[in-house]
Amino acid sequence: MTEKFEELSEALIRLHVRGVTITDAEGAYTHKPKKVLTTVITKFELSETKHTIRTVDPKAFVNITQTMEVMGRFRKD
């Protein structure tokens, strides 16, 4: 989750040439509106992705999960 969702989503799109989904959310503790960004990357892109997130928003909450399979368009080529 991030408060810098516009800047971060643009940075991730430039970095990986694929989409980012933005979902509205609310912090359960603060009840403040938040945005959740979701994207799928390869394991080889993880280090660079984490660096980009830390650079754009060091306070971003990040959850990294392993994806077993992707269906549909993965890249924007």
PDB file with SEQRES, HELIX, SHEET and CRYST1 records, atoms N, CA, C and O in Angstrom:
SEQRES   1 A   77  MET THR GLU LYS PHE GLU GLU LEU SER GLU ALA LEU ILE          
SEQRES   2 A   77  ARG LEU HIS VAL ARG GLY VAL THR ILE THR ASP ALA GLU          
SEQRES   3 A   77  GLY ALA TYR THR HIS LYS PRO LYS LYS VAL LEU THR THR          
SEQRES   4 A   77  VAL ILE THR LYS PHE GLU LEU SER GLU THR LYS HIS THR          
SEQRES   5 A   77  ILE ARG THR VAL ASP PRO LYS ALA PHE VAL ASN ILE THR          
SEQRES   6 A   77  GLN THR MET GLU VAL MET GLY ARG PHE ARG LYS ASP              
HELIX    1 AA1 PHE A    5  HIS A   16  1                                  12    
HELIX    2 AA2 LYS A   43  GLU A   45  5                                   3    
HELIX    3 AA3 LEU A   46  VAL A   56  1                                  11    
SHEET    1 AA1 2 THR A  21  GLU A  26  0                                        
SHEET    2 AA1 2 PRO A  33  THR A  38 -1                                        
CRYST1    1.000    1.000    1.000  90.00  90.00  90.00 P 1           1          
ATOM      1  N   MET A   1       0.857  -1.160   0.000  1.00  0.00           N  
ATOM      2  CA  MET A   1       0.000   0.000   0.000  1.00  0.00           C  
ATOM      3  C   MET A   1       0.902   1.221   0.000  1.00  0.00           C  
ATOM      4  O   MET A   1       1.990   1.214   0.575  1.00  0.00           O  
ATOM      5  N   THR A   2       0.422   2.270  -0.659  1.00  0.00           N  
ATOM      6  CA  THR A   2       1.226   3.471  -0.777  1.00  0.00           C  
ATOM      7  C   THR A   2       0.342   4.694  -0.909  1.00  0.00           C  
ATOM      8  O   THR A   2      -0.767   4.620  -1.438  1.00  0.00           O  
ATOM      9  N   GLU A   3       0.832   5.798  -0.434  1.00  0.00           N  
ATOM     10  CA  GLU A   3       0.153   7.065  -0.655  1.00  0.00           C  
ATOM     11  C   GLU A   3       0.685   7.734  -1.919  1.00  0.00           C  
ATOM     12  O   GLU A   3       0.112   8.718  -2.387  1.00  0.00           O  
ATOM     13  N   LYS A   4       1.763   7.215  -2.467  1.00  0.00           N  
ATOM     14  CA  LYS A   4       2.369   7.764  -3.685  1.00  0.00           C  
ATOM     15  C   LYS A   4       2.048   6.848  -4.870  1.00  0.00           C  
ATOM     16  O   LYS A   4       2.929   6.502  -5.658  1.00  0.00           O  
ATOM     17  N   PHE A   5       0.775   6.463  -4.984  1.00  0.00           N  
ATOM     18  CA  PHE A   5       0.397   5.440  -5.960  1.00  0.00           C  
ATOM     19  C   PHE A   5       0.593   5.882  -7.402  1.00  0.00           C  
ATOM     20  O   PHE A   5       0.954   5.060  -8.245  1.00  0.00           O  
ATOM     21  N   GLU A   6       0.369   7.147  -7.711  1.00  0.00           N  
ATOM     22  CA  GLU A   6       0.539   7.595  -9.098  1.00  0.00           C  
ATOM     23  C   GLU A   6       2.005   7.514  -9.519  1.00  0.00           C  
ATOM     24  O   GLU A   6       2.335   6.971 -10.574  1.00  0.00           O  
ATOM     25  N   GLU A   7       2.864   8.059  -8.684  1.00  0.00           N  
ATOM     26  CA  GLU A   7       4.295   8.060  -8.978  1.00  0.00           C  
ATOM     27  C   GLU A   7       4.857   6.637  -9.021  1.00  0.00           C  
ATOM     28  O   GLU A   7       5.654   6.301  -9.898  1.00  0.00           O  
ATOM     29  N   LEU A   8       4.437   5.812  -8.073  1.00  0.00           N  
ATOM     30  CA  LEU A   8       4.955   4.449  -8.011  1.00  0.00           C  
ATOM     31  C   LEU A   8       4.436   3.598  -9.167  1.00  0.00           C  
ATOM     32  O   LEU A   8       5.205   2.838  -9.756  1.00  0.00           O  
ATOM     33  N   SER A   9       3.167   3.703  -9.501  1.00  0.00           N  
ATOM     34  CA  SER A   9       2.632   2.903 -10.617  1.00  0.00           C  
ATOM     35  C   SER A   9       3.303   3.291 -11.926  1.00  0.00           C  
ATOM     36  O   SER A   9       3.613   2.420 -12.740  1.00  0.00           O  
ATOM     37  N   GLU A  10       3.533   4.579 -12.143  1.00  0.00           N  
ATOM     38  CA  GLU A  10       4.233   5.023 -13.358  1.00  0.00           C  
ATOM     39  C   GLU A  10       5.656   4.487 -13.396  1.00  0.00           C  
ATOM     40  O   GLU A  10       6.128   4.064 -14.451  1.00  0.00           O  
ATOM     41  N   ALA A  11       6.347   4.498 -12.261  1.00  0.00           N  
ATOM     42  CA  ALA A  11       7.718   3.992 -12.202  1.00  0.00           C  
ATOM     43  C   ALA A  11       7.761   2.492 -12.498  1.00  0.00           C  
ATOM     44  O   ALA A  11       8.659   2.026 -13.199  1.00  0.00           O  
ATOM     45  N   LEU A  12       6.805   1.743 -11.973  1.00  0.00           N  
ATOM     46  CA  LEU A  12       6.776   0.297 -12.214  1.00  0.00           C  
ATOM     47  C   LEU A  12       6.436  -0.025 -13.665  1.00  0.00           C  
ATOM     48  O   LEU A  12       6.995  -0.959 -14.239  1.00  0.00           O  
ATOM     49  N   ILE A  13       5.530   0.734 -14.257  1.00  0.00           N  
ATOM     50  CA  ILE A  13       5.192   0.528 -15.664  1.00  0.00           C  
ATOM     51  C   ILE A  13       6.396   0.811 -16.550  1.00  0.00           C  
ATOM     52  O   ILE A  13       6.670   0.057 -17.483  1.00  0.00           O  
ATOM     53  N   ARG A  14       7.117   1.888 -16.267  1.00  0.00           N  
ATOM     54  CA  ARG A  14       8.333   2.202 -17.041  1.00  0.00           C  
ATOM     55  C   ARG A  14       9.392   1.118 -16.856  1.00  0.00           C  
ATOM     56  O   ARG A  14      10.085   0.757 -17.807  1.00  0.00           O  
ATOM     57  N   LEU A  15       9.516   0.607 -15.653  1.00  0.00           N  
ATOM     58  CA  LEU A  15      10.549  -0.373 -15.342  1.00  0.00           C  
ATOM     59  C   LEU A  15      10.299  -1.708 -16.038  1.00  0.00           C  
ATOM     60  O   LEU A  15      11.234  -2.316 -16.561  1.00  0.00           O  
ATOM     61  N   HIS A  16       9.057  -2.168 -16.052  1.00  0.00           N  
ATOM     62  CA  HIS A  16       8.765  -3.529 -16.515  1.00  0.00           C  
ATOM     63  C   HIS A  16       7.953  -3.628 -17.796  1.00  0.00           C  
ATOM     64  O   HIS A  16       7.778  -4.730 -18.316  1.00  0.00           O  
ATOM     65  N   VAL A  17       7.458  -2.537 -18.315  1.00  0.00           N  
ATOM     66  CA  VAL A  17       6.652  -2.540 -19.537  1.00  0.00           C  
ATOM     67  C   VAL A  17       5.462  -3.502 -19.403  1.00  0.00           C  
ATOM     68  O   VAL A  17       5.163  -4.274 -20.314  1.00  0.00           O  
ATOM     69  N   ARG A  18       4.804  -3.435 -18.267  1.00  0.00           N  
ATOM     70  CA  ARG A  18       3.573  -4.212 -18.083  1.00  0.00           C  
ATOM     71  C   ARG A  18       2.669  -3.461 -17.117  1.00  0.00           C  
ATOM     72  O   ARG A  18       3.082  -2.478 -16.503  1.00  0.00           O  
ATOM     73  N   GLY A  19       1.456  -3.922 -16.991  1.00  0.00           N  
ATOM     74  CA  GLY A  19       0.453  -3.182 -16.237  1.00  0.00           C  
ATOM     75  C   GLY A  19       0.600  -3.261 -14.735  1.00  0.00           C  
ATOM     76  O   GLY A  19       1.284  -4.124 -14.184  1.00  0.00           O  
ATOM     77  N   VAL A  20      -0.075  -2.318 -14.099  1.00  0.00           N  
ATOM     78  CA  VAL A  20      -0.202  -2.266 -12.647  1.00  0.00           C  
ATOM     79  C   VAL A  20      -1.681  -2.014 -12.356  1.00  0.00           C  
ATOM     80  O   VAL A  20      -2.275  -1.096 -12.921  1.00  0.00           O  
ATOM     81  N   THR A  21      -2.272  -2.814 -11.488  1.00  0.00           N  
ATOM     82  CA  THR A  21      -3.660  -2.628 -11.094  1.00  0.00           C  
ATOM     83  C   THR A  21      -3.702  -1.811  -9.813  1.00  0.00           C  
ATOM     84  O   THR A  21      -2.971  -2.095  -8.864  1.00  0.00           O  
ATOM     85  N   ILE A  22      -4.569  -0.785  -9.787  1.00  0.00           N  
ATOM     86  CA  ILE A  22      -4.722   0.076  -8.610  1.00  0.00           C  
ATOM     87  C   ILE A  22      -6.087  -0.202  -7.996  1.00  0.00           C  
ATOM     88  O   ILE A  22      -7.113  -0.093  -8.667  1.00  0.00           O  
ATOM     89  N   THR A  23      -6.091  -0.563  -6.707  1.00  0.00           N  
ATOM     90  CA  THR A  23      -7.321  -0.891  -5.988  1.00  0.00           C  
ATOM     91  C   THR A  23      -7.477   0.056  -4.809  1.00  0.00           C  
ATOM     92  O   THR A  23      -6.519   0.311  -4.079  1.00  0.00           O  
ATOM     93  N   ASP A  24      -8.690   0.578  -4.621  1.00  0.00           N  
ATOM     94  CA  ASP A  24      -8.972   1.408  -3.446  1.00  0.00           C  
ATOM     95  C   ASP A  24      -9.023   0.531  -2.206  1.00  0.00           C  
ATOM     96  O   ASP A  24      -9.540  -0.586  -2.238  1.00  0.00           O  
ATOM     97  N   ALA A  25      -8.473   1.057  -1.108  1.00  0.00           N  
ATOM     98  CA  ALA A  25      -8.470   0.322   0.160  1.00  0.00           C  
ATOM     99  C   ALA A  25      -8.574   1.315   1.312  1.00  0.00           C  
ATOM    100  O   ALA A  25      -8.461   2.525   1.117  1.00  0.00           O  
ATOM    101  N   GLU A  26      -8.789   0.793   2.500  1.00  0.00           N  
ATOM    102  CA  GLU A  26      -8.836   1.619   3.707  1.00  0.00           C  
ATOM    103  C   GLU A  26      -7.993   0.953   4.775  1.00  0.00           C  
ATOM    104  O   GLU A  26      -8.110  -0.250   5.012  1.00  0.00           O  
ATOM    105  N   GLY A  27      -7.150   1.731   5.414  1.00  0.00           N  
ATOM    106  CA  GLY A  27      -6.351   1.193   6.508  1.00  0.00           C  
ATOM    107  C   GLY A  27      -7.247   0.820   7.684  1.00  0.00           C  
ATOM    108  O   GLY A  27      -8.020   1.656   8.153  1.00  0.00           O  
ATOM    109  N   ALA A  28      -7.160  -0.404   8.163  1.00  0.00           N  
ATOM    110  CA  ALA A  28      -8.018  -0.857   9.256  1.00  0.00           C  
ATOM    111  C   ALA A  28      -7.705  -0.137  10.564  1.00  0.00           C  
ATOM    112  O   ALA A  28      -8.597   0.101  11.377  1.00  0.00           O  
ATOM    113  N   TYR A  29      -6.457   0.201  10.757  1.00  0.00           N  
ATOM    114  CA  TYR A  29      -6.058   0.873  12.000  1.00  0.00           C  
ATOM    115  C   TYR A  29      -6.338   2.366  11.931  1.00  0.00           C  
ATOM    116  O   TYR A  29      -6.890   2.940  12.871  1.00  0.00           O  
ATOM    117  N   THR A  30      -5.959   3.003  10.817  1.00  0.00           N  
ATOM    118  CA  THR A  30      -6.094   4.463  10.693  1.00  0.00           C  
ATOM    119  C   THR A  30      -7.408   4.896  10.077  1.00  0.00           C  
ATOM    120  O   THR A  30      -7.825   6.041  10.250  1.00  0.00           O  
ATOM    121  N   HIS A  31      -8.065   4.002   9.365  1.00  0.00           N  
ATOM    122  CA  HIS A  31      -9.280   4.308   8.601  1.00  0.00           C  
ATOM    123  C   HIS A  31      -9.043   5.367   7.536  1.00  0.00           C  
ATOM    124  O   HIS A  31      -9.981   6.031   7.094  1.00  0.00           O  
ATOM    125  N   LYS A  32      -7.794   5.522   7.124  1.00  0.00           N  
ATOM    126  CA  LYS A  32      -7.455   6.456   6.051  1.00  0.00           C  
ATOM    127  C   LYS A  32      -7.531   5.734   4.709  1.00  0.00           C  
ATOM    128  O   LYS A  32      -7.209   4.550   4.610  1.00  0.00           O  
ATOM    129  N   PRO A  33      -7.964   6.467   3.670  1.00  0.00           N  
ATOM    130  CA  PRO A  33      -7.994   5.841   2.340  1.00  0.00           C  
ATOM    131  C   PRO A  33      -6.576   5.549   1.849  1.00  0.00           C  
ATOM    132  O   PRO A  33      -5.655   6.339   2.058  1.00  0.00           O  
ATOM    133  N   LYS A  34      -6.425   4.420   1.205  1.00  0.00           N  
ATOM    134  CA  LYS A  34      -5.135   3.988   0.658  1.00  0.00           C  
ATOM    135  C   LYS A  34      -5.361   3.432  -0.735  1.00  0.00           C  
ATOM    136  O   LYS A  34      -6.499   3.238  -1.162  1.00  0.00           O  
ATOM    137  N   LYS A  35      -4.276   3.180  -1.433  1.00  0.00           N  
ATOM    138  CA  LYS A  35      -4.307   2.505  -2.723  1.00  0.00           C  
ATOM    139  C   LYS A  35      -3.409   1.287  -2.638  1.00  0.00           C  
ATOM    140  O   LYS A  35      -2.321   1.343  -2.064  1.00  0.00           O  
ATOM    141  N   VAL A  36      -3.868   0.195  -3.209  1.00  0.00           N  
ATOM    142  CA  VAL A  36      -3.069  -1.028  -3.288  1.00  0.00           C  
ATOM    143  C   VAL A  36      -2.680  -1.222  -4.747  1.00  0.00           C  
ATOM    144  O   VAL A  36      -3.540  -1.251  -5.628  1.00  0.00           O  
ATOM    145  N   LEU A  37      -1.387  -1.353  -4.998  1.00  0.00           N  
ATOM    146  CA  LEU A  37      -0.893  -1.602  -6.347  1.00  0.00           C  
ATOM    147  C   LEU A  37      -0.570  -3.086  -6.464  1.00  0.00           C  
ATOM    148  O   LEU A  37       0.040  -3.670  -5.568  1.00  0.00           O  
ATOM    149  N   THR A  38      -0.983  -3.687  -7.570  1.00  0.00           N  
ATOM    150  CA  THR A  38      -0.696  -5.097  -7.814  1.00  0.00           C  
ATOM    151  C   THR A  38      -0.051  -5.232  -9.181  1.00  0.00           C  
ATOM    152  O   THR A  38      -0.561  -4.703 -10.168  1.00  0.00           O  
ATOM    153  N   THR A  39       1.067  -5.937  -9.239  1.00  0.00           N  
ATOM    154  CA  THR A  39       1.712  -6.233 -10.508  1.00  0.00           C  
ATOM    155  C   THR A  39       2.362  -7.607 -10.407  1.00  0.00           C  
ATOM    156  O   THR A  39       2.598  -8.106  -9.307  1.00  0.00           O  
ATOM    157  N   VAL A  40       2.644  -8.207 -11.531  1.00  0.00           N  
ATOM    158  CA  VAL A  40       3.294  -9.520 -11.570  1.00  0.00           C  
ATOM    159  C   VAL A  40       4.642  -9.343 -12.257  1.00  0.00           C  
ATOM    160  O   VAL A  40       4.730  -8.770 -13.343  1.00  0.00           O  
ATOM    161  N   ILE A  41       5.687  -9.842 -11.611  1.00  0.00           N  
ATOM    162  CA  ILE A  41       7.040  -9.734 -12.162  1.00  0.00           C  
ATOM    163  C   ILE A  41       7.693 -11.111 -12.141  1.00  0.00           C  
ATOM    164  O   ILE A  41       7.164 -12.050 -11.545  1.00  0.00           O  
ATOM    165  N   THR A  42       8.829 -11.220 -12.785  1.00  0.00           N  
ATOM    166  CA  THR A  42       9.607 -12.456 -12.703  1.00  0.00           C  
ATOM    167  C   THR A  42      10.544 -12.368 -11.502  1.00  0.00           C  
ATOM    168  O   THR A  42      10.784 -11.286 -10.966  1.00  0.00           O  
ATOM    169  N   LYS A  43      11.068 -13.519 -11.090  1.00  0.00           N  
ATOM    170  CA  LYS A  43      11.999 -13.522  -9.953  1.00  0.00           C  
ATOM    171  C   LYS A  43      13.274 -12.747 -10.275  1.00  0.00           C  
ATOM    172  O   LYS A  43      13.955 -12.272  -9.366  1.00  0.00           O  
ATOM    173  N   PHE A  44      13.599 -12.619 -11.545  1.00  0.00           N  
ATOM    174  CA  PHE A  44      14.801 -11.891 -11.945  1.00  0.00           C  
ATOM    175  C   PHE A  44      14.617 -10.380 -11.840  1.00  0.00           C  
ATOM    176  O   PHE A  44      15.597  -9.635 -11.830  1.00  0.00           O  
ATOM    177  N   GLU A  45      13.379  -9.928 -11.763  1.00  0.00           N  
ATOM    178  CA  GLU A  45      13.077  -8.495 -11.667  1.00  0.00           C  
ATOM    179  C   GLU A  45      12.846  -8.035 -10.230  1.00  0.00           C  
ATOM    180  O   GLU A  45      12.644  -6.845  -9.990  1.00  0.00           O  
ATOM    181  N   LEU A  46      12.873  -8.957  -9.280  1.00  0.00           N  
ATOM    182  CA  LEU A  46      12.515  -8.642  -7.896  1.00  0.00           C  
ATOM    183  C   LEU A  46      13.427  -7.601  -7.257  1.00  0.00           C  
ATOM    184  O   LEU A  46      12.937  -6.650  -6.648  1.00  0.00           O  
ATOM    185  N   SER A  47      14.712  -7.758  -7.379  1.00  0.00           N  
ATOM    186  CA  SER A  47      15.653  -6.836  -6.741  1.00  0.00           C  
ATOM    187  C   SER A  47      15.472  -5.407  -7.253  1.00  0.00           C  
ATOM    188  O   SER A  47      15.424  -4.458  -6.470  1.00  0.00           O  
ATOM    189  N   GLU A  48      15.372  -5.266  -8.566  1.00  0.00           N  
ATOM    190  CA  GLU A  48      15.202  -3.937  -9.159  1.00  0.00           C  
ATOM    191  C   GLU A  48      13.839  -3.336  -8.780  1.00  0.00           C  
ATOM    192  O   GLU A  48      13.719  -2.127  -8.585  1.00  0.00           O  
ATOM    193  N   THR A  49      12.834  -4.181  -8.681  1.00  0.00           N  
ATOM    194  CA  THR A  49      11.495  -3.711  -8.291  1.00  0.00           C  
ATOM    195  C   THR A  49      11.506  -3.197  -6.858  1.00  0.00           C  
ATOM    196  O   THR A  49      10.964  -2.127  -6.583  1.00  0.00           O  
ATOM    197  N   LYS A  50      12.115  -3.943  -5.945  1.00  0.00           N  
ATOM    198  CA  LYS A  50      12.198  -3.495  -4.551  1.00  0.00           C  
ATOM    199  C   LYS A  50      12.976  -2.191  -4.442  1.00  0.00           C  
ATOM    200  O   LYS A  50      12.603  -1.311  -3.666  1.00  0.00           O  
ATOM    201  N   HIS A  51      14.047  -2.059  -5.206  1.00  0.00           N  
ATOM    202  CA  HIS A  51      14.821  -0.815  -5.199  1.00  0.00           C  
ATOM    203  C   HIS A  51      13.954   0.354  -5.667  1.00  0.00           C  
ATOM    204  O   HIS A  51      13.991   1.429  -5.068  1.00  0.00           O  
ATOM    205  N   THR A  52      13.180   0.153  -6.727  1.00  0.00           N  
ATOM    206  CA  THR A  52      12.306   1.209  -7.249  1.00  0.00           C  
ATOM    207  C   THR A  52      11.259   1.606  -6.216  1.00  0.00           C  
ATOM    208  O   THR A  52      11.009   2.794  -6.011  1.00  0.00           O  
ATOM    209  N   ILE A  53      10.647   0.620  -5.564  1.00  0.00           N  
ATOM    210  CA  ILE A  53       9.637   0.914  -4.540  1.00  0.00           C  
ATOM    211  C   ILE A  53      10.253   1.708  -3.398  1.00  0.00           C  
ATOM    212  O   ILE A  53       9.683   2.706  -2.959  1.00  0.00           O  
ATOM    213  N   ARG A  54      11.412   1.274  -2.912  1.00  0.00           N  
ATOM    214  CA  ARG A  54      12.078   1.982  -1.802  1.00  0.00           C  
ATOM    215  C   ARG A  54      12.460   3.412  -2.189  1.00  0.00           C  
ATOM    216  O   ARG A  54      12.410   4.319  -1.359  1.00  0.00           O  
ATOM    217  N   THR A  55      12.839   3.604  -3.443  1.00  0.00           N  
ATOM    218  CA  THR A  55      13.228   4.936  -3.910  1.00  0.00           C  
ATOM    219  C   THR A  55      12.021   5.868  -3.980  1.00  0.00           C  
ATOM    220  O   THR A  55      12.094   7.017  -3.544  1.00  0.00           O  
ATOM    221  N   VAL A  56      10.920   5.376  -4.526  1.00  0.00           N  
ATOM    222  CA  VAL A  56       9.728   6.209  -4.702  1.00  0.00           C  
ATOM    223  C   VAL A  56       8.997   6.425  -3.381  1.00  0.00           C  
ATOM    224  O   VAL A  56       8.600   7.548  -3.071  1.00  0.00           O  
ATOM    225  N   ASP A  57       8.816   5.364  -2.602  1.00  0.00           N  
ATOM    226  CA  ASP A  57       8.073   5.469  -1.341  1.00  0.00           C  
ATOM    227  C   ASP A  57       8.658   4.522  -0.299  1.00  0.00           C  
ATOM    228  O   ASP A  57       8.243   3.367  -0.204  1.00  0.00           O  
ATOM    229  N   PRO A  58       9.617   5.006   0.479  1.00  0.00           N  
ATOM    230  CA  PRO A  58      10.237   4.166   1.503  1.00  0.00           C  
ATOM    231  C   PRO A  58       9.242   3.664   2.557  1.00  0.00           C  
ATOM    232  O   PRO A  58       9.534   2.701   3.265  1.00  0.00           O  
ATOM    233  N   LYS A  59       8.073   4.305   2.670  1.00  0.00           N  
ATOM    234  CA  LYS A  59       7.065   3.904   3.651  1.00  0.00           C  
ATOM    235  C   LYS A  59       6.029   2.938   3.075  1.00  0.00           C  
ATOM    236  O   LYS A  59       5.088   2.563   3.774  1.00  0.00           O  
ATOM    237  N   ALA A  60       6.182   2.536   1.829  1.00  0.00           N  
ATOM    238  CA  ALA A  60       5.215   1.628   1.201  1.00  0.00           C  
ATOM    239  C   ALA A  60       5.202   0.291   1.935  1.00  0.00           C  
ATOM    240  O   ALA A  60       6.245  -0.206   2.358  1.00  0.00           O  
ATOM    241  N   PHE A  61       4.014  -0.282   2.081  1.00  0.00           N  
ATOM    242  CA  PHE A  61       3.853  -1.625   2.643  1.00  0.00           C  
ATOM    243  C   PHE A  61       3.822  -2.582   1.464  1.00  0.00           C  
ATOM    244  O   PHE A  61       2.982  -2.449   0.574  1.00  0.00           O  
ATOM    245  N   VAL A  62       4.735  -3.546   1.455  1.00  0.00           N  
ATOM    246  CA  VAL A  62       4.896  -4.442   0.308  1.00  0.00           C  
ATOM    247  C   VAL A  62       4.720  -5.887   0.749  1.00  0.00           C  
ATOM    248  O   VAL A  62       5.295  -6.320   1.747  1.00  0.00           O  
ATOM    249  N   ASN A  63       3.920  -6.623  -0.006  1.00  0.00           N  
ATOM    250  CA  ASN A  63       3.724  -8.048   0.217  1.00  0.00           C  
ATOM    251  C   ASN A  63       4.182  -8.767  -1.044  1.00  0.00           C  
ATOM    252  O   ASN A  63       3.643  -8.527  -2.124  1.00  0.00           O  
ATOM    253  N   ILE A  64       5.171  -9.644  -0.918  1.00  0.00           N  
ATOM    254  CA  ILE A  64       5.712 -10.359  -2.068  1.00  0.00           C  
ATOM    255  C   ILE A  64       5.257 -11.811  -1.976  1.00  0.00           C  
ATOM    256  O   ILE A  64       5.517 -12.492  -0.984  1.00  0.00           O  
ATOM    257  N   THR A  65       4.574 -12.277  -3.021  1.00  0.00           N  
ATOM    258  CA  THR A  65       4.095 -13.649  -3.043  1.00  0.00           C  
ATOM    259  C   THR A  65       4.560 -14.341  -4.320  1.00  0.00           C  
ATOM    260  O   THR A  65       4.811 -13.688  -5.333  1.00  0.00           O  
ATOM    261  N   GLN A  66       4.670 -15.650  -4.265  1.00  0.00           N  
ATOM    262  CA  GLN A  66       5.060 -16.426  -5.431  1.00  0.00           C  
ATOM    263  C   GLN A  66       3.818 -16.752  -6.250  1.00  0.00           C  
ATOM    264  O   GLN A  66       2.826 -17.254  -5.723  1.00  0.00           O  
ATOM    265  N   THR A  67       3.886 -16.461  -7.540  1.00  0.00           N  
ATOM    266  CA  THR A  67       2.788 -16.750  -8.460  1.00  0.00           C  
ATOM    267  C   THR A  67       3.067 -18.076  -9.154  1.00  0.00           C  
ATOM    268  O   THR A  67       4.158 -18.292  -9.681  1.00  0.00           O  
ATOM    269  N   MET A  68       2.096 -18.942  -9.152  1.00  0.00           N  
ATOM    270  CA  MET A  68       2.258 -20.258  -9.769  1.00  0.00           C  
ATOM    271  C   MET A  68       2.028 -20.211 -11.278  1.00  0.00           C  
ATOM    272  O   MET A  68       2.677 -20.937 -12.031  1.00  0.00           O  
ATOM    273  N   GLU A  69       1.110 -19.364 -11.713  1.00  0.00           N  
ATOM    274  CA  GLU A  69       0.767 -19.331 -13.129  1.00  0.00           C  
ATOM    275  C   GLU A  69       0.119 -17.994 -13.473  1.00  0.00           C  
ATOM    276  O   GLU A  69      -0.584 -17.407 -12.650  1.00  0.00           O  
ATOM    277  N   VAL A  70       0.354 -17.524 -14.676  1.00  0.00           N  
ATOM    278  CA  VAL A  70      -0.273 -16.307 -15.185  1.00  0.00           C  
ATOM    279  C   VAL A  70      -0.978 -16.646 -16.481  1.00  0.00           C  
ATOM    280  O   VAL A  70      -0.395 -17.280 -17.361  1.00  0.00           O  
ATOM    281  N   MET A  71      -2.224 -16.232 -16.606  1.00  0.00           N  
ATOM    282  CA  MET A  71      -2.968 -16.413 -17.853  1.00  0.00           C  
ATOM    283  C   MET A  71      -3.257 -15.028 -18.419  1.00  0.00           C  
ATOM    284  O   MET A  71      -3.460 -14.080 -17.660  1.00  0.00           O  
ATOM    285  N   GLY A  72      -3.276 -14.905 -19.728  1.00  0.00           N  
ATOM    286  CA  GLY A  72      -3.543 -13.612 -20.343  1.00  0.00           C  
ATOM    287  C   GLY A  72      -2.252 -12.917 -20.719  1.00  0.00           C  
ATOM    288  O   GLY A  72      -1.171 -13.503 -20.657  1.00  0.00           O  
ATOM    289  N   ARG A  73      -2.377 -11.659 -21.110  1.00  0.00           N  
ATOM    290  CA  ARG A  73      -1.199 -10.892 -21.543  1.00  0.00           C  
ATOM    291  C   ARG A  73      -0.353 -10.502 -20.349  1.00  0.00           C  
ATOM    292  O   ARG A  73      -0.822  -9.816 -19.441  1.00  0.00           O  
ATOM    293  N   PHE A  74       0.889 -10.941 -20.353  1.00  0.00           N  
ATOM    294  CA  PHE A  74       1.823 -10.640 -19.263  1.00  0.00           C  
ATOM    295  C   PHE A  74       2.619  -9.379 -19.548  1.00  0.00           C  
ATOM    296  O   PHE A  74       2.940  -8.618 -18.635  1.00  0.00           O  
ATOM    297  N   ARG A  75       2.939  -9.160 -20.828  1.00  0.00           N  
ATOM    298  CA  ARG A  75       3.724  -7.979 -21.227  1.00  0.00           C  
ATOM    299  C   ARG A  75       2.927  -7.112 -22.182  1.00  0.00           C  
ATOM    300  O   ARG A  75       2.002  -7.587 -22.841  1.00  0.00           O  
ATOM    301  N   LYS A  76       3.286  -5.843 -22.256  1.00  0.00           N  
ATOM    302  CA  LYS A  76       2.566  -4.903 -23.114  1.00  0.00           C  
ATOM    303  C   LYS A  76       3.210  -4.778 -24.496  1.00  0.00           C  
ATOM    304  O   LYS A  76       3.042  -3.740 -25.136  1.00  0.00           O  
ATOM    305  N   ASP A  77       3.937  -5.784 -24.986  1.00  0.00           N  
ATOM    306  CA  ASP A  77       4.604  -5.702 -26.292  1.00  0.00           C  
ATOM    307  C   ASP A  77       3.597  -5.764 -27.411  1.00  0.00           C  
ATOM    308  O   ASP A  77       3.971  -5.710 -28.582  1.00  0.00           O  
TER     309      ASP A  77                                                      
END                                                                             
